[in-house]
Amino acid sequence: GCRFLCFQESRHREVQQLNQVKTPKALRLDSGAAIIWQEEGSYDSEKCVEVDGIRIWADWDVRDYCLTLKNTESMVVFLHRIHEPLCLDGVKADGEWTAPEEPEHSMLNVPHKILNVDLRWNLEEAKRVMLAALGVPEGPCMFFCECPADKPLPTPLQIDTPPHNAGMQSVLEELKGFEDDQGRSLDMRSMHLLPVDEPLEIDALKICVRYFNDAVCEVSAVLVQVLLDAPFDEVFARACEKFANVGLHLPEGCYRGIQLTESGSQIQCVFTGREPATELCPFGPGTMMLCLRMERVISQSHFLFNIFCYHQDRNTGRPFGHPFLLPILEEDTGEIIKNRIRDKLQVPAVEWNRWRVSKVGTSPPQKRFLKDTDTIVHSEKICLEHHHPRPDELGARRMRGLRIG
């Protein structure tokens, strides 16, 4: 006396119930059609229950099971610490200019977990699952997501202030698939989780301040919240206080803020302190946390101007890495400029001999080798090409991954 239900697999992970009274011809079943029989039963429990703030769906029949499979997505979740250098774009600003003895994938060195995420969850539920899997206590945090190379760079997703009920389906649709150290796609999406050390205020301007030392190496990062009309001087002062609270005492002197372009390889704005912090440019209408690179200003009383220097891949011609400003004197020659770059970046002499230093004009944009006797003008730039690091090393993934600084 058991009754059975009959289902047909119409598409991958999709089924439809068949009328058992009709014949196969009436149901238009073809040869090789997948038919599933299941015993019919009565279930007293609800299909969806909430456990510790996370919804869980029960699979009472084949349709529920297929729906669960369809809404399950594997993804890689990376954990970053707010008081540590942020490795979010695949290339660390650590001042290492020599190739490692064994190739390594810098993103895989970041603490991470591979999780199955239900697309029916909202961001708050996904946050709880990710924090539990990574062993992090619940608290305010930021999500950062990666997107394909041909789309604009993403903005942070903030889930601790309303609205935080955005579904994971809409979020994951725009994320880029994760690649391993050989460039092979793992058919997974990737997301970066950044816990912060204080509650997030709704009406405050949230700025992630990343401190770079004189050698253009990232030392630490903090989250600063200021009023919308606060100047950058207040941002720098609060950042210095937060750095001191974790044992990092910055050298005395003047500081400036640098914001990079959306591609991350050019300098968009330089802030000296008096400008309002609202001049930081958001890269999208949903930006809730902005980013600023903070660095000490070397005394420029005897310098004439600053020249823009950037790294470029020798094979593809694409800029990458972390650009910087170099002070220049009027009488500086190409030899003096190259020595100043080498000393600033602390490049070993053996490795420096393999670097290619060029100057790039603006009208027309022409790149020429920088000779020892050459001079440089304010409108020109310095292009640095070298063997290590390169965009295809350390998981740079075409340098179109996530950037917040």
Buried (B, 14 or more C-beta within 10 A) or exposed (E): EEEEBBBBBEEEEEBEBBEEEEEEEEBEBEEEEEEBEBEEEEEEEEEEEEEEEBEBBBEBBBBEBBBBEEBEBEBBBBBBBBBEBBBBBBBBBBEEBEEEEEEEBBBBEBBBBEBEBBBBBBBBBBBBBBBBBBEBEEEBBBBBBBBEEEEEBBBBBBBBBEEBEBBBBEBBEEBBBBBEBEEEEBEBBBBBBBBBBEEBEEEBBBBBBBBBBEBBBBBBBBBBBBEEEBBBBBBBBBBBEBBEEEEBEBEEEEBBBBBBBEBBBEBEBBBBBEBBBBEBEBBEEEBBBBBBBBBBBBEEEEBEBBBBBBBBBEEEEBBBBBBBBBBBEEEBBBEBBBBBBBEBBEBEEEBBEEBEBBBBBEEEEEBEEBEEEBBBEEEBBBBBBBBEBBBBBBBBBBBBBBBBB
